Amino acid sequence: MHEVHGRAQHYAWGDTETIPRVLGQKPDGRPWAEWWLGTHHLAPSTIDDGAPLESVSGELPYLLKLMAAAEPLSLQSHPDRQRAEAGFGRDEQAGIPIDSPTRIYKDRFAKPELLCAVHTFDTLSGFRPIEKTLDLLDAIGAGTLADRLRVDKLAGTVAALYHGELDIGPTVAACAQSPRREAALVTELAAAYPGDPSVVVTLLLNRVLLMPGDAVFLGPGNLHAYLRGFGVEIMANSDNVIRGGMTVKHVDVEELLDVLDFEPLEEPRVRPFEVDAGVWRYETSPSTPTPFVLWRYDVRNGDRHHHVATGRELLLWVTGERQGDCVYLETGESIDLHGPATVFGAEESQTV
């Protein structure tokens, strides 16, 4: 077993307080957006003696993160494995440096991901079923957008918005007069990103407020944006992000339209399964194999949970005496988890 030390990502949308306090550090005024734990080449973790985590674990197939969003992230999606390999090859052939801000494909891998709320987390997660969206648009008075959606469905409507064929002005104006929270979000985003079609695209997505312990799973091609909150995220060991807007980072609308999955998500939430008292497993979509499994261990005050690793695992304490600590376990290694504590476990999937 080894202590693991992560790497911070200070993206502009990050919270200045939450992650440093979880890690037992004094906030330094910078936005702490993410805390990466894994072997990804852009921010590899180290172990207690300063050596790379990869020196004892090999390349892990997953990346575990703390995520703290103080303001909305970009509207984005991620590729499947086939598109990632093709895109990586194109970027390599074009000679785009791996750390270039205009490079989309940083590796050859898909990036399915699961976000579990530690505090409440407000999200936009996949396309809402069309009939429910039409009801919302009618209630807001966004008739122009509703009319286009009835005719062109999701794919045609999203393309029309991004290609400038559908004026976002009337929809933004209607939202400014509506009390609906979806409309209020459009008004907020329109002030931050005037003229950005992604602001109106948010009306087509599921608005999902995660309570502590709730999660959403997003497979390749699902359009999403995390709005505000604090949680634990696990994903394939990839950093391939295709952005459509609501950001100062690189945007590639045509690549996004090519990657998007327009099949509506009836229920984006993932319901954890209680394997044993206080031991929760988060199930992902059976149609989207993932190289990871996420576990949550809720250990009550005075209790002890004896844990034996069944694969290469990371354990991350988000509450308790060891709050902020992370350890790496090889198959067969064991550890006692003492309460009160909440510990998240990242395990490599045995089915991929």
C-alpha positions in Angstrom: 0.0 0.0 0.0 1.2 3.5 -0.9 0.1 7.0 0.0 -0.8 8.9 -3.2 -0.4 12.6 -3.8 -2.5 14.2 -6.5 -2.2 17.2 -8.7 -4.4 20.3 -8.7 -5.9 21.8 -11.8 -6.6 25.6 -11.4 -9.3 26.1 -14.1 -11.1 29.4 -14.0 -14.5 27.8 -13.0 -13.1 26.2 -9.9 -14.0 26.9 -6.3 -11.3 28.7 -4.2 -12.2 27.0 -0.9 -13.6 23.5 -1.1 -10.8 21.3 -2.4 -8.0 23.0 -0.4 -10.0 22.5 2.8 -10.7 18.9 2.1 -7.0 18.4 1.6 -6.2 20.2 4.8 -4.5 23.1 3.0 -5.0 26.8 3.4 -6.9 28.4 0.4 -4.5 30.5 -1.6 -7.0 32.6 -3.6 -6.6 30.5 -6.8 -9.6 28.5 -8.2 -9.1 24.8 -7.3 -11.2 23.1 -10.0 -10.0 19.5 -9.8 -7.6 17.3 -7.9 -6.3 14.5 -10.2 -5.4 11.0 -8.8 -4.0 8.6 -11.3 -1.4 8.1 -14.0 -2.6 10.4 -16.8 0.5 12.0 -18.4 -0.8 15.5 -18.1 -0.9 15.4 -14.3 0.5 12.2 -12.9 0.3 11.4 -9.2 3.2 10.5 -7.0 3.6 8.2 -4.0 5.0 8.8 -0.6 8.7 8.7 -1.6 8.1 11.1 -4.5 8.2 8.4 -7.2 5.5 8.4 -9.9 2.4 6.4 -9.0 2.9 4.6 -12.3 6.2 3.1 -11.0 4.2 0.8 -8.7 0.8 0.7 -10.3 1.6 0.6 -14.0 -0.7 2.8 -16.2 -4.1 2.8 -14.5 -7.1 2.6 -16.9 -9.1 5.2 -14.9 -8.6 8.7 -13.5 -10.1 9.7 -10.1 -10.8 13.3 -9.3 -12.2 15.7 -6.8 -14.2 18.4 -8.6 -15.4 21.7 -7.2 -17.3 24.0 -9.6 -18.1 27.6 -8.5 -19.5 28.5 -12.0 -20.7 26.5 -15.0 -18.2 24.5 -17.1 -18.2 24.5 -20.9 -20.9 22.7 -22.8 -19.0 19.6 -24.0 -18.9 15.9 -24.9 -16.4 13.2 -25.3 -15.6 10.7 -28.1 -15.8 6.9 -28.2 -12.7 4.9 -28.7 -12.9 4.8 -32.5 -13.3 8.5 -32.8 -10.6 9.1 -30.2 -8.1 7.0 -32.1 -8.9 8.7 -35.4 -8.8 12.2 -33.9 -5.5 11.5 -32.1 -4.0 10.3 -35.3 -5.2 13.4 -37.2 -3.8 15.8 -34.5 -0.5 13.9 -34.5 -0.2 14.0 -38.3 -1.0 17.7 -38.2 1.9 18.2 -35.8 -0.2 19.9 -33.1 1.7 19.9 -29.8 0.1 17.7 -27.1 -0.1 20.7 -24.8 -1.5 23.1 -27.4 -4.8 24.8 -26.3 -6.2 24.1 -29.8 -5.6 20.4 -29.6 -8.7 18.3 -28.9 -7.4 14.8 -28.8 -4.8 14.3 -26.1 -4.8 10.5 -26.2 -6.4 7.6 -28.0 -9.0 6.7 -25.5 -12.8 7.2 -24.9 -13.8 9.1 -21.9 -16.9 7.7 -20.2 -17.4 9.4 -16.8 -19.4 9.2 -13.7 -19.9 12.1 -11.2 -21.0 11.4 -7.7 -22.1 14.4 -5.5 -20.4 14.9 -2.2 -22.3 18.2 -1.6 -25.2 19.1 -3.9 -24.2 19.3 -7.6 -26.3 21.0 -10.3 -25.8 19.5 -13.7 -26.9 19.4 -17.3 -26.8 15.8 -18.3 -27.8 14.5 -21.8 -30.7 15.5 -24.0 -34.2 15.6 -22.4 -36.9 13.6 -24.2 -38.4 15.9 -26.9 -42.0 16.0 -25.6 -40.8 17.1 -22.2 -38.7 19.8 -23.8 -41.6 21.0 -25.9 -43.7 21.4 -22.7 -40.9 23.4 -21.1 -40.4 25.7 -24.2 -44.1 26.3 -24.4 -44.2 27.3 -20.7 -41.3 29.7 -21.3 -42.8 31.2 -24.4 -39.8 30.1 -26.6 -42.0 29.4 -29.6 -39.3 29.9 -32.3 -37.2 27.2 -30.7 -40.2 24.9 -30.1 -41.3 25.2 -33.7 -37.9 24.2 -35.0 -37.6 21.3 -32.6 -41.0 19.9 -33.7 -39.9 19.8 -37.3 -36.1 19.2 -37.2 -35.9 17.1 -33.9 -32.8 17.3 -31.8 -30.0 16.8 -34.3 -31.4 19.4 -36.8 -32.2 21.9 -34.1 -28.8 21.8 -32.5 -27.1 22.0 -35.9 -29.3 25.0 -36.8 -28.4 26.8 -33.6 -24.6 26.2 -34.0 -24.6 27.1 -37.7 -26.4 30.4 -37.0 -29.5 29.3 -39.0 -31.8 29.8 -35.9 -31.6 33.2 -34.2 -31.1 32.7 -30.5 -32.3 36.2 -29.7 -36.1 35.5 -29.4 -35.4 32.5 -27.1 -33.0 34.5 -24.8 -35.6 37.3 -24.7 -38.4 34.9 -23.7 -36.2 33.4 -21.0 -35.6 36.8 -19.5 -39.4 37.1 -18.8 -39.8 33.6 -17.4 -39.5 32.4 -13.7 -38.5 28.9 -14.7 -35.1 27.9 -13.4 -34.1 26.6 -16.9 -34.9 30.1 -18.2 -33.0 31.8 -15.4 -29.9 29.7 -16.3 -30.1 30.9 -19.9 -30.3 34.5 -18.7 -27.3 34.0 -16.5 -25.3 32.3 -19.2 -26.3 34.9 -21.9 -24.9 37.6 -19.7 -21.6 35.8 -19.5 -21.4 34.5 -23.1 -23.5 36.9 -25.2 -24.4 35.5 -28.7 -23.2 31.9 -27.8 -25.6 29.3 -29.2 -24.7 26.9 -26.4 -26.6 29.1 -24.0 -29.9 28.2 -25.8 -28.8 24.6 -26.3 -29.0 24.2 -22.5 -32.8 24.3 -22.8 -32.7 20.9 -24.6 -30.8 19.1 -21.8 -31.8 17.4 -18.6 -31.4 19.7 -15.6 -30.3 17.3 -12.8 -29.7 18.4 -9.2 -27.6 15.7 -7.5 -28.0 15.3 -3.8 -25.1 13.9 -1.8 -24.5 10.3 -2.9 -26.4 10.7 -6.2 -24.5 10.3 -9.4 -24.8 10.7 -13.2 -23.1 8.6 -15.8 -22.3 10.0 -19.2 -21.1 7.8 -22.0 -19.5 8.9 -25.2 -21.4 11.5 -27.2 -23.6 12.7 -24.4 -23.8 16.5 -24.2 -23.4 17.9 -20.7 -22.2 20.7 -18.5 -21.6 20.7 -14.7 -22.9 23.9 -13.2 -22.1 24.2 -9.5 -21.2 21.8 -6.7 -18.6 19.5 -5.2 -18.2 15.8 -6.0 -16.0 12.9 -6.9 -15.6 12.0 -10.6 -14.2 8.9 -12.1 -13.5 8.4 -15.8 -11.4 6.4 -18.3 -7.8 7.6 -18.2 -8.4 10.3 -20.9 -8.6 14.0 -21.3 -10.3 14.2 -24.7 -12.9 17.1 -24.4 -14.9 18.5 -27.4 -16.4 21.9 -26.5 -19.3 23.6 -28.1 -19.3 26.9 -26.1 -19.7 28.6 -22.8 -15.9 28.8 -22.4 -12.9 30.8 -23.4 -11.2 27.5 -24.3 -10.9 26.0 -27.8 -14.3 25.3 -29.4 -14.9 23.0 -32.4 -18.6 23.0 -33.3 -18.3 20.7 -36.3 -16.4 18.1 -34.3 -18.9 18.3 -31.6 -21.9 17.8 -34.0 -20.1 14.8 -35.5 -19.5 13.2 -32.0 -22.9 13.9 -30.3 -25.3 11.2 -29.5 -28.8 12.7 -29.9 -30.7 9.8 -28.3 -32.5 11.4 -25.3 -31.6 10.3 -21.8 -34.8 9.5 -19.9 -33.0 9.2 -16.6 -29.3 10.3 -16.3 -29.1 9.5 -12.6 -27.2 6.4 -11.5 -28.7 4.5 -8.6 -26.0 3.0 -6.3 -26.5 -0.6 -5.1 -25.9 -1.3 -1.5 -23.7 -4.5 -1.5 -23.3 -4.6 2.2 -24.2 -2.2 5.1 -22.7 1.1 4.1 -21.0 -0.3 1.0 -22.3 1.2 -2.2 -21.5 0.3 -5.8 -22.3 2.6 -8.7 -23.5 0.8 -11.7 -22.9 2.3 -15.2 -24.8 1.6 -18.4 -24.5 -2.0 -19.5 -24.4 -0.7 -23.1 -21.3 1.3 -22.4 -18.5 -0.8 -20.9 -16.2 1.2 -18.7 -12.6 0.4 -17.4 -13.7 1.5 -13.9 -16.0 0.8 -11.0 -16.8 3.4 -8.3 -17.5 2.4 -4.7 -18.6 4.5 -1.7 -17.9 3.3 1.9 -20.0 5.0 4.6 -18.4 3.9 7.9 -20.3 4.9 11.0 -18.8 6.3 14.1 -17.1 3.6 16.1 -17.4 1.0 13.2 -14.6 -0.6 11.2 -14.8 -1.9 7.6 -12.1 -4.4 6.6 -11.4 -3.9 2.9 -9.5 -6.2 0.6 -8.5 -5.0 -2.9 -9.7 -7.1 -5.8 -7.8 -5.1 -8.4 -5.6 -2.0 -8.7 -7.5 0.4 -6.4 -7.4 4.0 -5.2 -9.2 4.8 -1.9 -10.0 8.5 -1.3 -11.2 9.9 2.1 -13.6 12.8 1.7 -14.6 12.9 5.3 -13.2 11.6 8.6 -9.8 11.7 10.4 -8.0 10.9 7.1 -10.0 13.4 5.0 -8.1 14.2 1.8 -5.9 11.2 2.0 -5.6 8.7 -0.9 -3.9 5.3 -0.9 -3.1 2.8 -3.7 -3.7 -0.9 -3.1 -2.6 -3.8 -5.2 -4.8 -6.9 -5.6 -5.0 -8.7 -2.3 -3.8 -5.9 -0.1 -6.1 -4.9 2.7 -6.9 -1.9 4.9 -9.3 -1.2 7.8 -11.5 1.8 7.3 -12.5 3.4 10.6 -15.6 5.6 11.2 -16.9 8.1 11.0 -15.7 8.4 7.5 -16.8 8.5 3.8 -14.3 6.9 1.5 -14.6 6.5 -2.3 -12.9 3.6 -4.0 -11.8 3.5 -7.6 -11.3 0.0 -9.0 -10.4 -1.3 -12.4 -13.2 -3.1 -14.1 -12.8 -6.8 -14.6 -15.1 -6.8 -17.6 -13.3 -4.5 -20.0 
